[in-house]
Amino acid sequence: MSKTSALLDLVCAQRKQMKVILALLIASGFLLGLSLLFVEPGDRSYPLLVVDLVLVVVGFAFFSTTYWYCTKRAMDE
């Protein structure tokens, strides 16, 4: 068994927790979207909002892709 395969087994074993993480990221994205209504580009909190938005989008992309791959991998077995 290669190291990559062992790592993928460990990651895919956490597939149930990925659903929770995805739900939290969706809720965070929704709340960030609401805060976009109140924060303008000149405010002091705007850079933090942008950083948070990037982290939520990247996290959602990573975990949704990983969840899709692990589901596909489980169906192939």
N, C-alpha and C positions, 0 to 999 in steps of 0.2 A: 504494500500500500504506500503510495507516494505521500509526501508531506502536503501537497495541494489537495489530494483527495481526503486526507484526514482533516484538514482545515475546513473543507466544504462540508464534511460530515458534522463537524462541531457547529458550524454556522446553521446548517439546515435543521439541526436538532432543536433550534430555538425558534422554529417557524410560528408557534403559537404566540410567542412574545412579540414577534414582528407585527402581528395584527394590532396589538395594543400600541406599539410605537407608531404605526401608521395612523391610528386613530388620534393619538396625541399630536402628531405632526399636522394632521388636517385641522384639528381644533386650533392649534397654534397659528396656522396659516390664516384661518378665518379671523382670529382675534387681531393678527397683524394687519389684515385687510381692513378691519374696522378702525384700527389706529391710524391707518393711512388717511382717513377722512379728517383727522384732527391735527396731524403733524404736517408742517409745511417744510419745503427744502431749506429754509433759512434757520430753522429751529436747532437748538443744541442737541436734541434727542434724535434728529433725523439720521445721522450716521449710524447710530445704534440700531435704528429701525431697519436700515438697509442691510446691515450685517446680519441681523436676526432673520430677515427675509431670505437672504442668500443661504444661511444655514438651514432654514426650514425647507427650502426648495431642494438643496443638495441632499439633505437627509431623506426627504420624501422620495427623490429619484433613486437614491442608493437602496433604501429599504424596500421600495416597491419592486425594483429590478431583482433584488435578492430574493424576495418572497416569490416572485414569479418563477425564477430559476429553480428554487427549492421545490416548489409545487410541481413544476414540469419534471424535475429529477425524480420526485417521489412517484409520479404517475408512470414513469418509464420503468421503474423497478418492479 
